[in-house]
Amino acid sequence: MTDIEAKNLLLLARALSALESPDEIIAFLRELCTSQETRSISQRLGIAELLMQGIPQRMIGGMLCNGDAARRPSTATISRVSDVVKNGNGHLCRVIARANGVEGR
């Protein structure tokens, strides 16, 4: 990561931590990201949450697309998120647990 990229990532982290409500975060993300970027990020969180609940990878794609094949997450995305949930440093799982009012994990 270059110095500029690191500086921009830190700015993003500070901006996110400065937001005060879910509505403010949604408004911020809608202004900053394309609808596809926002959908992809939120879909990855949904995948992680389902994996944390013990839902098998093979079932997740169908659960998240509501019959719309264009919105179905790719097998690669599901596998990548699964790897992070199983082998990551735990940040993603902790944040999802906190967001759901559960400490730890």
Order of alpha helices (4+ residues) and beta strands (2+ residues): alpha-alpha-alpha-alpha-alpha-alpha
